[in-house]
Amino acid sequence: MSKRGLEVLRDPMLNKGCAFTRAEREELGLDGLLPAAVLTQDQQEAMVYERFCAQPTDLARRMYLMSVRDTNARLFFYSMGKHLTEYMPMVYAPTVAQSIEGFEDHYFGSNVAYVSIEDASEKAVEQALLAFAGPDADIRLVVFTDAEGILGIGDWGVNGAEILTGKLAVYTAAAAIDPTQILPVMVDVGTNRQSLLDDPRYPGNRIARVRGQRYDDFIDVLVRVSLRLWPKALLHWEDFGRPCAAPILKRYRDQVLTLNDDIQGTGVTTLGALIGACRVAGRPLAETRIVQFGAGTAGIGIDDQIVDALVRLAGLTPEEAASRIYLMDRQGLILSGMDDLTEGQARYAHDASEFPEGLDTHDLAAVVEAVQPNALIGTSTVHGAFTERVCRTMAAHCERPFVAPISNPTKLAEARAADVMAWTEGRALVVTGTPSAPVDLGGVTYRFGQCNNALMYPGLCLGALVVESRLVSDGMLLAGAQALADMVDVSQPGAAVLPPMSALTDITRTVARAVAEEAVGEGLNRADVPDIDAALDAVAWDPRY
């Protein structure tokens, strides 16, 4: 190791703080730079957790944990492994939304690579990526965001770089991917949030979001440069807005190894929950009938995954499968012939003649009454949209309705799990976007799965990477959803329809194995991997000193 002295202590991947032994201190030139005591990693971790618990707010807890990550990465991940359920909501959703919204008040910059559309040449982009990654980096995962569609809070420009710090922490904690092999990239193409453009503290480009050919050309440069530098890397697109997310995925998904988490990760996780719910209810997947409340990037991604499953698993034609899905968005019920429908919305538009004359297409409860679905999925960010009337209408036509208010953060959720259970007399099968406490009702303790992409995207990407897949195929996505659903205990009264976040590492391993096996089965693997479990063991990064 060439670094010595303060250089070692300032490198979060090398720094061990007071855990450096006396011999290491002498060898690395650390004498005089540390207190005399030599502590174990477990002693350090106990102090980290004690200080974490002492923080007064969730945002303060997140800021503290990320400060540990930026000074001693191994200690951070060692502690996160011990307290995964407690740390996850702080490091990632929902608390990361608070850090983004309050970026100018709390942060001086995120530890990510920044690329600007104002300097969009291949040379400039390469220099920016290498400046962060280093010339000798073996990058296997590049995570991009342009921060237009952050969670449920929208366009936050470069402040949205904080979503990358949370995402990367989950990748390593869940999938044991070496953090030095992950490159977070903030794609600065401007912002349409006027309050940011007017704020003298805003650190990004002070321009309206760039659209059209200039934007597309910039994305092409990012893809070309990234894969020229690191040809085995998976490209992950995170929190791109409605105008850009689906077109980017469509352009590249059949050419390179790539994933859009908001479209595919959300879709596969929700599909896994739906399959689990069908098993608990004893209802064939083929009978699925859905009202999707919120027809943006995430909503359409969910519907596309469900349609694929209905075709592949239930034997429906694509047209039959699509006809089972009813969308509601700002326009109300999505109907054929409406102006300004996205390509995805148009796929699921129904003819007005299918519905009773005089139907109020903006009234969710009226639409539920007309459609009589057995699944209601919310990705609208409209707080409280799943009212008592809506939920009782669902339960009136279905013995065990699947109700998924999965918008986050919590303040934007369509309903609380406890309310949905009360309004349906405990019959609903509920998943939520953020953690929900168990509910005791009628002598049964009901638990609720968190429909969090973290249950899926670490395993999807790990499975693709371990066999060096050429693409992320529809079959690989479906294999991940089925693996997730297979972990649900359908025999337990009140059991959740998704496995718990506390089992995240086991979930990730199970999903990764299924995805890798599917990739090999489809002949997509570029590496010969005779033993997938052994390969997963071999690539696992260990945070211990």
N, C-alpha and C positions, 0 to 999 in steps of 0.2 A: 504494500500500500504506500503510495507516494505522499499522501497527506500526513501532516504532523501538527501537533499543538492545537491552536485555535481552529485550524481548518477541519480537524477531526470533530471537534465539539460543535461546529457550525453546520456539519453535514448530518441531516436527520437520519440517513441510512447507516451512518457510522457511529454516531454518538450513542454512548451508553451511560453518560453521566457518571454518577458515583459508583456504578457497577464495574468500571474499569479496574482491573486488578493492579496491584503495585507493579508487577512486571510489565503490564501493558502501559501503565503510565510512564514508566521509564523509557520503554521502547518507542512510544509515540510522542514523547516530549510533552507530556501532560502534567508533569510535576509543577506545582505552583498554580495550576489552573483549576484544581478541584479541592474540595474539603478532604480531610484525611480519611474519613470513614469509607470503607468499601462495603457497598450494599449489594444484596442479591436482587435479581429482577423481580422476585416475588415481593421483597420488601418495598421496592419502588412501586410496584403495581398496587400494593395495599394503600400507599399514600395517594396515588392517582385516584383511586376509587373513593377514598375518604374525601378528597378535595372536590371531586365531582359531586358527591352527595351534598356537600356544603354550599354549593352554588345556589343563589336565591331564585333563579328562573331557568326555564328550559333554554332560552337563548344564551344565558350565561354558561350553562352546562355545555352547550355546543361550542361556544367560543373557547372555553377551557380545554375541551377535548381536542379541538383543532390546533390549539397552541402546543399541546403535547405531541400531536402528529407532526407538526412543523419543526419540532426540536429533537424528538426521539421516536422515530417511526416504529421501531420494533416494540418499544414499550407500549405505545398506543395500541397496536394491533394485538399484543399479548393481553392487554387489559380488555379490549373489545371482545376478544374471544371468551373471556371469563364472564362478561356482563352484556352479552349480545342483545338480549331483549330490552334492557334498559338503555343501552347506548344507541340502538338503531334509530328510534324516533328523534334523537338529538342530532346525530350525525347526518341523517337524511330526512325524509319526510316524516312529520310535518314541519319540524323546527327550522329546517333549512330555508323555508319560505320566509321566516322572520328575519333571518340573516341577510337575505337578498333584499327584502323591502327596506331594511334599515342599514344597508351597506355603507352609505355615506356617514352614518352616525357611529359605526362600530369597526369598520374594516379599512385597512390601508391598501389592500390588494390581495388577490387570491394567488395561490401557488400553482399557476397553470401557464401554458404557453399562449401568447396572444398573437393572432394574425389579423391584419387590417386590410379591408378591401381598398383602402387608399394606397396600399403598397402591395399589389396583388401579383407581382411577377413571380415566376417559379423560383428565381434566385432568392427573392426576399422571403418567400414562404419557407424555403428550405433552410435559410439562415435562422428564421424564427423557431422552427421546430428543433433544429439541432442545438440552438442556444439553450433550450430547456432540457432536451433529452441527453445531450452530450454526444460527441462524435462516435463513441464506441457502444452506444446503447443497442440493446436487442429488443426493440419494441414489438410486442405481439398484439397490442390492443390500443387503438387510437379512438378517443372519445371526443366528438365534436359537439358543441352547442352554439347556436346563434342567439339563444335566450329569448326568442320571440314568444314561446308558448310555455313558460315556466309553470309547472304544476297547474294550479288553477288560477294563478295570479297574473298571467299574461307576459307582456313585453317588458323586460327589465334591462335591456342592453347588456353592457359588460358586467354589471352587477350580478348577472346571472351566472357568472363564472363559479359562484359558490355551489351551484348545483353539481359541478364537476367534482369538487372536493368531496362531496357526500357520495356521489356515485362511485368514485374510485375507492373510497373506504369500504363500501359494501362489496365491491369486486374482490378485494383482498381478504376481507373478513369472511366472506361466504365461500369463495372459490379458491382461496389460497393462491391467487395469482401474484407473482412477485411484483411489488409496487414499482420497481425500477423498469418493468416491462410494459407499463401503462402510461400513455401520453395523453394528458388532458389538454384540449385545444379550445380556447375561446375565439369564436369567429365573429369579429367585430364588423358588422355591416350597417351600423347605425341603430337608431331606435326611434320609434314613433311615440314614445311616452314623453309628452311635452314637459312634464315636471323634471325629468332628467336633463333634457336639453337646456332647460332654464336654470339648472342648478350648477353654480360655479365649481362645485366639488365633484361633479360627474367626471369620471376618468376616461370615458370612451369617446369614439368619434361623435362629434356634434353635428350629425346629419340625419335626415330622415332615412328610414330603412331603404336600402337599395333593392330594387326588384329587376325582373326581366333578364335580358341576355348578360348584362354585366355581372349579376349575381350568379347565374348559372355558370358562367365562365370561371368565376372565382372558385366555386365548388369543384369544378373540373380540375383546377390547379391543385387544390387541396388533396383530391383523390390521387392524382398522378404523382405528386411529390411524395406523399405518404407511402404509397406502394412501391415507388422507386427506391426509397430509403429502406423500407421494411416490407419486403414482398410477402411475408407470411402473416402480416398483421390483419386483424379483423377491424373494420371501420364501424364504429357505433355512433349513431345519430341521436342526439338527446335534446328534447324540448325545442325542436324547430316548430314554427307556427303553421297554421292551417294552409297558407298558400304555398308552403315550401316542403313540408315534411313528406307527404305522399309522393309528390313528383320526384324528389331526390331518391326515395326508396325505389320507385318504379324504374328510374333511369339506371340504377346500378345493381339491383339485387340479383339479376341474372348474369352479371359480368364479374363481380368480385365478392369476396367474403364480407358481408355487411349486414347490419341489423339496425332497425329503428325501434328503440325500446318503447316509445309511446304508442306506436302502431302495433308492432308484433309482440313486444314484451307484455304490454297491457292486455292485448288480445288473447295471448296464450294463457296468461294467468287467470283471466276471467273464464275462458273456456274450461280450464281445469276445474274451477269452482262450479261451473254449470254441470259438468260431467259428474262431479262429486254429489251435487244436489240431486241430480236425476237418480243416482244410485240410492241415496238416502230415501227419496220419495217413492222409489220403485217405479219410476216413470221412464219409458224408453226415450232415448235422446231424440229419436225421430219425431216425437210429439212436441218438440220444442216450438214455442210460439212467443215471440219477444216484442216488448215495447222498449225501444232504446231512447232514453230521454237525454239528449245531448248528442248531436250528430257532427261533431268535429273530428279531429285527427284520431283521438283515442277511441271514440265511439265507433267510427267506421272500421278502425283496426280490429276492434272486438267482433263486430259483425262479420267481417271477412274471415276471421278465424273460425267463427261458429259455422258459417256457411261451408267452409272447407271440411269441417268435421262432419256436418250433416251429409255431405256428399260421400266422403271417404268411409265413415263409420256406419252411417244409417242408410245409405243407399239411395238418397234422394238425388234428383237431378239438380244442377246448379240453379235452374229457374225455380224449382220447387222450394229449394232451401232459402233462396233470397226472398221468396214470397212470404216466408214465416216471420220476417223482420219488419217492424214498423218504426219509423224514425220520427222523433219530434225534436225540433230545434227552435231557433228564434222565430221562424216562419210558422210555427205550430206543426201540425202533422204534415210530413213531407209528402206532397202529391205530385204526380206527373204534370209537367207543363209549367211548374213554378219557375220564376226567373231566378237567376244567380245560384242555382244549385251547384255544389261541387260535383266532381266526377263520382265520388263515393256516394253522395246523397242521391244522385240520379239513379244509381244502381238499385236502390231500395225504395224508390218512389212508387206509391200505389195510386191507382186510378180512383178518383173521387166517387165513382159509381159503386165502389165496394162498401161504402159506408152509408149509414142512415141519413136521409135528407135532413138538413138543419143541424147536423152535428157541429158542436163548437170545437173546432180543430185546435184551439189554443188551450183547451181545458184538459189537463192530463187525466183526471178522473173520468171524464166523459169518453176520452179515447180508450182508456182501459176498459170501460164498460162496453164499448163497441167492439173492440178487438178480442177481449177475453183471453189475454195472454197467460202463460204460466211462469213467465220470467219478466222482471222489470229491472232494467239496468240504468243507472244514472251516472253520466259523465258530463253533466251540464254546468257544474259549479253554481247552481242555483240553490242556495241554502233553504232547507225546509220544503223543497218541492214535493217530496213524497209525504203528503199530508195524511191525516187519519182517514179522510174520505178516500184517498187514492189507495191506501193499504187495505182498507176494508173492502173496497171494490175488487182488488186483486183476490182477496181471500174468499169472496163470495162465489167466485167461479173456479177456484182451484184449491184443492185440499192442502197442498204443500207448495205454495208459490215460492219461487226463487226471487229474492229482493236484494238488489246490490247497489246501495247508495255509495259509490266508490270515489266520488269527487273528493279531492283534498286540496289544501289543508282542511282541518276539522271545521273551520268557520264557513266553508263552502259546501259541506256535505249535504246531500238531499234529505237525509234523515238520520236519526240516532237509532242504533240497533235496539235499544231498550224500548223505544216508542213503537217501532215496527212489530216487535214481539207482542207488546201489549195490545196493539190494535188488531192483531191477527190471532189472538188467543194462543200464542205460542206455536202456531203452525207454519210460520214463514221460515224459510231457509235463507239466512242472512249472511252476507259478507259486506265489509265496510272498507273504505280506503285507508283509514287510520285505525290504530288499535281501539278496540271496544271491550269494556269490562264484561264479565259473565253476568247473566241475568237469571235469577231464581223465579220460576213461574210454575205454579201448579205442581210443586214438589220435584221439578226437574231443573237442573242447572244447565242453562244453554250457553254454549261458548261460540265465539264468532271468529271466523278466519279473517285475516287482513288481506284484502285483494291488492297486495303490494307487489309491484314488478320485481322487487328484490327476491321474491320466491322463484322467479323464472330466469331473468336475464343473466345472472352469474352462471347458472348451469347451462343455459343455451350456449353462451359464448365459450365456456370452458370445454364443453363437449365438442364444439366445432374446432377449437384451437388444438385440442390434444391429438386429433387425427389430421390436422391441417386441411380441413375441408375447403373445397373450392368455393362453395356457396353455403348460405343458410336456406335450405329448401323447405317447402311446405310440409314435407314428410317429417323433417327434423323438428319443426315447430309442433306438429301434432304429437310426435313422440314425447316431447317435453310436457305437453298438457296431460297426456294420458299417464305419464309417470307421476305427475303431481297429484292427479285424481286417485291414483292407486294407493297413495299414502293416507287416504281418508278412512277412518274407522266407521263404517256405516252401521255397525251393530250397537254402538254406544248411544243411549238416549241423550239428546241435547248436544251431540258432538258437532264440531264445526265442519263445514264442507271444504275447508282447506286446512292443511297441516299448520301447526303453530310456528310463529316466527322463531321461537326458541330452538326449533329443529332446523334452522336455516342451513347449517353446514351439511347435515344429512340430506336435506331436500336438494341442495345444490349438487351433491355427489350423485344422487339418484337421477336427477334430470340430466346431468352431464353424461352419465353412462348411457342413458336411453338415446340421447341426441347423437352421441358418438357412434353407437351401434347402428342407428338409422343412416348416418352419413356413410359408414362403411358399406352397409347393405345397398345403398344407392350408388356406390362406386364413386362418391365425391371426395374421398380421402386422398390426399397427396402423400401422406406418410403411411407406411406399413405398421399397423399397431395390432399385433397378435393378441395382446392382453390389455384390455382397456383399463381395468382396475390398476394394474401395475403401472401403466402409463400415467394415470391420474396421480398415483402415489409419487411417481418420479418428478412430476412438475410442481408438486405442492410446495409452496414457500413456507418456511417455519419462522415465526417471529421471535423465537427464543434466541438469546444472545449466544 
